[in-house]
């Protein structure tokens, strides 16, 4: 942007936030839950082969299990075709993929049906990053309308907000479930802008809302629909390799880039305040 030029971010009216990894830290809670439950199971009666397999797994192994669980979510949402596939919630996916992973890891039979159901709902009990509550409050005080735009289902998003120890002052909780498609389908971004602004999602209106995410593929899809973009770097969240050309090019088209260690959502508020 040339000196003296008006930033396109100066006229935005709202922000749409990705949730998993951007607003909430999924890795800590999921890792801890998997490890805790595994340790508890070691105190119970188990078939010898299952016990041997369970006791062979380290905390690092459970971290890899958690990452595979998370990766399966990404494949599921990206592969969903609204023209062919019956709607399936992220809750249902988390449960089904947990069953598949336990089997693949040689842990079939470790948990009962009710235990699997309970464990799969750990995704409803994720804590926000430390900067989120204060950062969102500052953004709201700037007169911006705030919404989630997550592939998580409605009940999951409501539980995340309720579970947070500090307020997350969203005006709306928008989910892919509201649109019958998953990000990165264009319908999620266009639908979110229309609902957030209470107006049609024409190209001009799309530019009045910025997508905030810790994932460049999400921002790339949002930009393609005319939204502005805010990148909040979070540890171990970015799928694009920093050595890739597309990662470097993203620095040219992302409107606001908050590097790791620069305050997260507080950094977003700081930078937007400068531009408005």
C-alpha positions as CSV (number, residue, x, y, z in Angstrom):
1,X,0.0,0.0,0.0
2,X,1.5,3.4,-1.0
3,X,2.1,6.1,1.6
4,X,-1.0,8.1,2.3
5,X,-3.3,5.5,0.8
6,X,-6.4,4.5,2.7
7,X,-6.3,0.9,3.9
8,X,-9.2,-1.3,2.7
9,X,-9.4,-2.4,6.4
10,X,-10.4,1.1,7.4
11,X,-14.0,0.5,6.3
12,X,-14.7,-3.0,7.6
13,X,-17.8,-3.4,9.7
14,X,-17.3,-6.9,11.0
15,X,-14.9,-9.8,11.7
16,X,-15.6,-13.5,11.2
17,X,-13.4,-15.8,13.3
18,X,-12.2,-19.3,12.6
19,X,-12.5,-21.2,15.8
20,X,-10.3,-24.4,16.2
21,X,-6.7,-23.2,16.5
22,X,-7.5,-19.6,16.0
23,X,-9.7,-18.7,19.0
24,X,-9.3,-21.9,21.0
25,X,-6.3,-24.0,21.7
26,X,-7.4,-27.5,20.7
27,X,-4.1,-29.3,21.1
28,X,-3.6,-28.8,24.8
29,X,-7.0,-30.0,25.9
30,X,-7.2,-32.9,23.5
31,X,-3.7,-34.1,24.3
32,X,-4.4,-33.9,28.0
33,X,-7.7,-35.7,27.8
34,X,-6.3,-38.6,25.8
35,X,-3.3,-39.0,28.2
36,X,-5.5,-38.8,31.3
37,X,-8.0,-41.4,30.0
38,X,-5.2,-43.7,28.9
39,X,-3.6,-43.6,32.4
40,X,-7.0,-44.2,34.0
41,X,-7.5,-47.3,31.8
42,X,-4.2,-48.7,32.9
43,X,-5.7,-49.0,36.4
44,X,-8.5,-51.2,35.2
45,X,-8.8,-54.8,34.1
46,X,-7.9,-55.2,30.4
47,X,-7.0,-58.1,28.0
48,X,-3.2,-58.7,28.1
49,X,-2.6,-57.7,24.5
50,X,-4.6,-54.5,24.9
51,X,-2.9,-53.7,28.1
52,X,0.5,-54.2,26.5
53,X,-0.4,-52.0,23.6
54,X,-1.7,-49.3,25.9
55,X,1.3,-49.3,28.1
56,X,3.6,-49.0,25.1
57,X,2.3,-45.6,24.2
58,X,4.1,-42.5,25.4
59,X,2.6,-39.0,25.9
60,X,4.3,-38.1,22.6
61,X,2.4,-40.9,20.9
62,X,-0.9,-39.5,22.2
63,X,0.1,-36.2,20.8
64,X,0.4,-37.9,17.4
65,X,-2.9,-39.5,17.9
66,X,-4.5,-36.1,18.6
67,X,-2.9,-34.7,15.4
68,X,-4.3,-37.6,13.3
69,X,-7.7,-36.9,14.8
70,X,-7.4,-33.3,13.9
71,X,-6.2,-34.1,10.4
72,X,-9.2,-36.4,9.8
73,X,-11.4,-33.5,10.5
74,X,-9.7,-31.4,7.8
75,X,-10.1,-34.2,5.3
76,X,-13.7,-34.7,6.2
77,X,-14.7,-31.0,5.8
78,X,-12.7,-30.5,2.6
79,X,-14.1,-33.7,1.1
80,X,-17.8,-33.0,1.9
81,X,-19.9,-32.5,-1.3
82,X,-23.3,-31.0,-0.6
83,X,-24.5,-32.3,-4.0
84,X,-23.8,-35.9,-3.1
85,X,-23.3,-36.3,0.7
86,X,-25.9,-36.4,3.4
87,X,-25.2,-33.8,6.1
88,X,-23.0,-35.0,8.9
89,X,-22.1,-32.9,11.9
90,X,-18.5,-32.4,13.1
91,X,-19.6,-34.1,16.4
92,X,-20.6,-37.2,14.5
93,X,-17.4,-37.1,12.5
94,X,-15.3,-36.7,15.7
95,X,-17.0,-39.8,17.2
96,X,-16.7,-41.9,14.0
97,X,-13.1,-40.9,13.4
98,X,-12.2,-41.7,17.0
99,X,-13.5,-45.2,16.6
100,X,-11.5,-45.6,13.4
101,X,-8.3,-44.3,15.0
102,X,-8.6,-46.5,18.0
103,X,-8.9,-49.5,15.7
104,X,-6.0,-48.3,13.5
105,X,-3.8,-47.8,16.6
106,X,-4.5,-51.3,18.0
107,X,-6.8,-50.0,20.7
108,X,-10.1,-51.4,19.7
109,X,-12.2,-52.3,22.7
110,X,-10.3,-49.9,25.1
111,X,-13.3,-47.8,25.6
112,X,-17.0,-48.5,26.0
113,X,-19.6,-46.8,23.7
114,X,-20.4,-44.3,26.4
115,X,-16.8,-43.6,27.0
116,X,-16.1,-43.0,23.3
117,X,-19.1,-40.6,23.2
118,X,-17.8,-38.7,26.2
119,X,-14.2,-38.6,24.8
120,X,-15.3,-37.4,21.4
121,X,-17.0,-34.4,23.0
122,X,-13.6,-33.1,24.3
123,X,-13.8,-30.8,21.4
124,X,-16.6,-28.9,23.3
125,X,-14.2,-28.3,26.2
126,X,-11.4,-26.3,24.6
127,X,-10.0,-23.2,26.3
128,X,-9.4,-20.0,24.3
129,X,-5.9,-18.7,23.8
130,X,-5.0,-16.2,26.6
131,X,-5.2,-13.2,24.3
132,X,-8.7,-13.9,22.9
133,X,-11.0,-12.5,25.5
134,X,-9.3,-9.1,25.9
135,X,-8.6,-8.9,22.2
136,X,-12.2,-9.6,21.2
137,X,-13.4,-7.1,23.8
138,X,-11.1,-4.4,22.3
139,X,-12.3,-5.2,18.8
140,X,-15.9,-5.0,19.9
141,X,-15.3,-1.7,21.6
142,X,-14.1,-0.4,18.2
143,X,-17.7,-0.9,16.9
144,X,-17.0,-4.0,14.9
145,X,-19.6,-6.8,14.8
146,X,-18.0,-10.2,15.7
147,X,-19.0,-13.7,14.7
148,X,-17.5,-17.1,14.6
149,X,-17.3,-18.8,11.2
150,X,-16.5,-22.4,12.1
151,X,-17.0,-25.8,10.7
152,X,-17.9,-26.9,14.2
153,X,-21.6,-27.4,14.8
154,X,-23.8,-24.9,16.6
155,X,-24.0,-26.8,19.9
156,X,-20.2,-27.2,19.9
157,X,-19.7,-23.4,19.4
158,X,-22.2,-22.6,22.2
159,X,-20.4,-24.9,24.5
160,X,-17.0,-23.4,23.7
161,X,-18.3,-19.9,24.6
162,X,-19.9,-21.2,27.8
163,X,-16.8,-23.2,28.8
164,X,-14.5,-20.2,28.4
165,X,-13.3,-18.8,31.8
166,X,-13.4,-15.3,30.3
167,X,-16.1,-13.8,28.1
168,X,-15.9,-14.2,24.3
169,X,-18.2,-11.3,23.2
170,X,-19.4,-12.6,19.9
171,X,-22.5,-11.0,18.4
172,X,-23.3,-14.2,16.6
173,X,-22.2,-17.8,16.5
174,X,-22.2,-18.9,12.9
175,X,-21.5,-22.4,11.9
176,X,-21.1,-24.3,8.7
177,X,-24.3,-26.1,9.9
178,X,-26.2,-22.8,9.2
179,X,-25.3,-23.1,5.5
180,X,-25.3,-26.8,4.9
181,X,-21.7,-26.7,3.5
182,X,-18.3,-26.7,5.1
183,X,-15.5,-24.2,4.6
184,X,-13.8,-23.7,2.2
185,X,-17.1,-23.8,0.2
186,X,-18.0,-20.3,-1.0
187,X,-21.4,-20.5,0.6
188,X,-20.0,-20.3,4.1
189,X,-18.2,-17.0,3.6
190,X,-21.0,-15.4,1.6
191,X,-23.6,-16.6,4.1
192,X,-21.6,-15.3,7.0
193,X,-21.3,-11.8,5.6
194,X,-25.0,-11.7,4.8
195,X,-26.0,-12.8,8.3
196,X,-23.5,-10.6,10.1
197,X,-24.3,-7.4,8.2
198,X,-28.0,-8.2,7.8
199,X,-27.6,-7.4,4.1
200,X,-27.0,-9.2,0.8
201,X,-23.6,-10.6,0.3
202,X,-22.7,-8.8,-2.9
203,X,-19.0,-8.3,-3.7
204,X,-18.9,-4.8,-2.2
205,X,-20.4,-6.0,1.1
206,X,-18.0,-9.0,1.2
207,X,-15.2,-6.5,1.5
208,X,-16.8,-5.0,4.6
209,X,-16.0,-8.2,6.7
210,X,-12.6,-9.7,7.4
211,X,-12.0,-13.3,7.9
212,X,-9.6,-13.9,10.9
213,X,-7.8,-17.3,10.9
214,X,-4.6,-19.1,11.8
215,X,-4.8,-21.0,8.5
216,X,-3.9,-19.5,5.2
217,X,-6.1,-21.9,3.2
218,X,-9.1,-20.6,5.1
219,X,-8.1,-17.0,4.3
220,X,-7.3,-17.8,0.7
221,X,-10.9,-19.2,0.2
222,X,-12.3,-16.1,2.0
223,X,-10.3,-13.7,-0.1
224,X,-11.6,-15.5,-3.3
225,X,-15.1,-14.4,-2.2
226,X,-14.1,-10.8,-1.7
227,X,-13.5,-10.8,2.1
228,X,-10.6,-9.0,3.7
229,X,-8.1,-11.2,5.5
230,X,-6.4,-11.2,8.9
231,X,-3.8,-13.9,9.7
232,X,-3.1,-14.7,13.3
233,X,-0.1,-17.0,13.5
234,X,-0.5,-19.8,16.1
235,X,2.0,-22.4,17.1
236,X,1.8,-25.6,15.0
237,X,-1.4,-24.5,13.2
238,X,-0.3,-23.6,9.7
239,X,-0.5,-26.3,7.2
240,X,1.5,-24.4,4.5
241,X,5.2,-24.9,4.7
242,X,7.1,-21.6,5.3
243,X,9.5,-22.6,2.6
244,X,6.8,-22.8,0.0
245,X,6.3,-20.1,-2.6
246,X,2.6,-19.8,-1.8
247,X,3.4,-19.0,1.9
248,X,5.7,-16.1,0.9
249,X,3.1,-14.8,-1.6
250,X,0.4,-14.9,1.0
251,X,2.3,-12.1,2.8
252,X,1.4,-9.9,-0.3
253,X,-2.3,-10.5,-0.2
254,X,-3.1,-10.9,3.5
255,X,-4.4,-7.6,4.7
256,X,-3.2,-7.9,8.3
257,X,-0.5,-10.4,9.4
258,X,0.1,-11.0,13.1
259,X,3.3,-13.0,13.6
260,X,3.7,-15.5,16.4
261,X,4.5,-13.7,19.7
262,X,2.9,-10.4,18.6
263,X,-0.2,-10.6,20.8
264,X,-2.6,-12.8,18.8
265,X,-6.1,-11.1,19.0
266,X,-4.6,-8.2,21.0
267,X,-2.3,-7.7,18.0
268,X,-5.3,-7.7,15.7
269,X,-6.9,-5.0,17.8
270,X,-3.7,-3.0,17.8
271,X,-3.2,-3.1,14.1
272,X,-6.8,-2.4,13.2
273,X,-6.9,0.6,15.5
274,X,-3.9,2.0,13.5
275,X,-5.8,1.5,10.2
276,X,-9.2,2.9,11.2
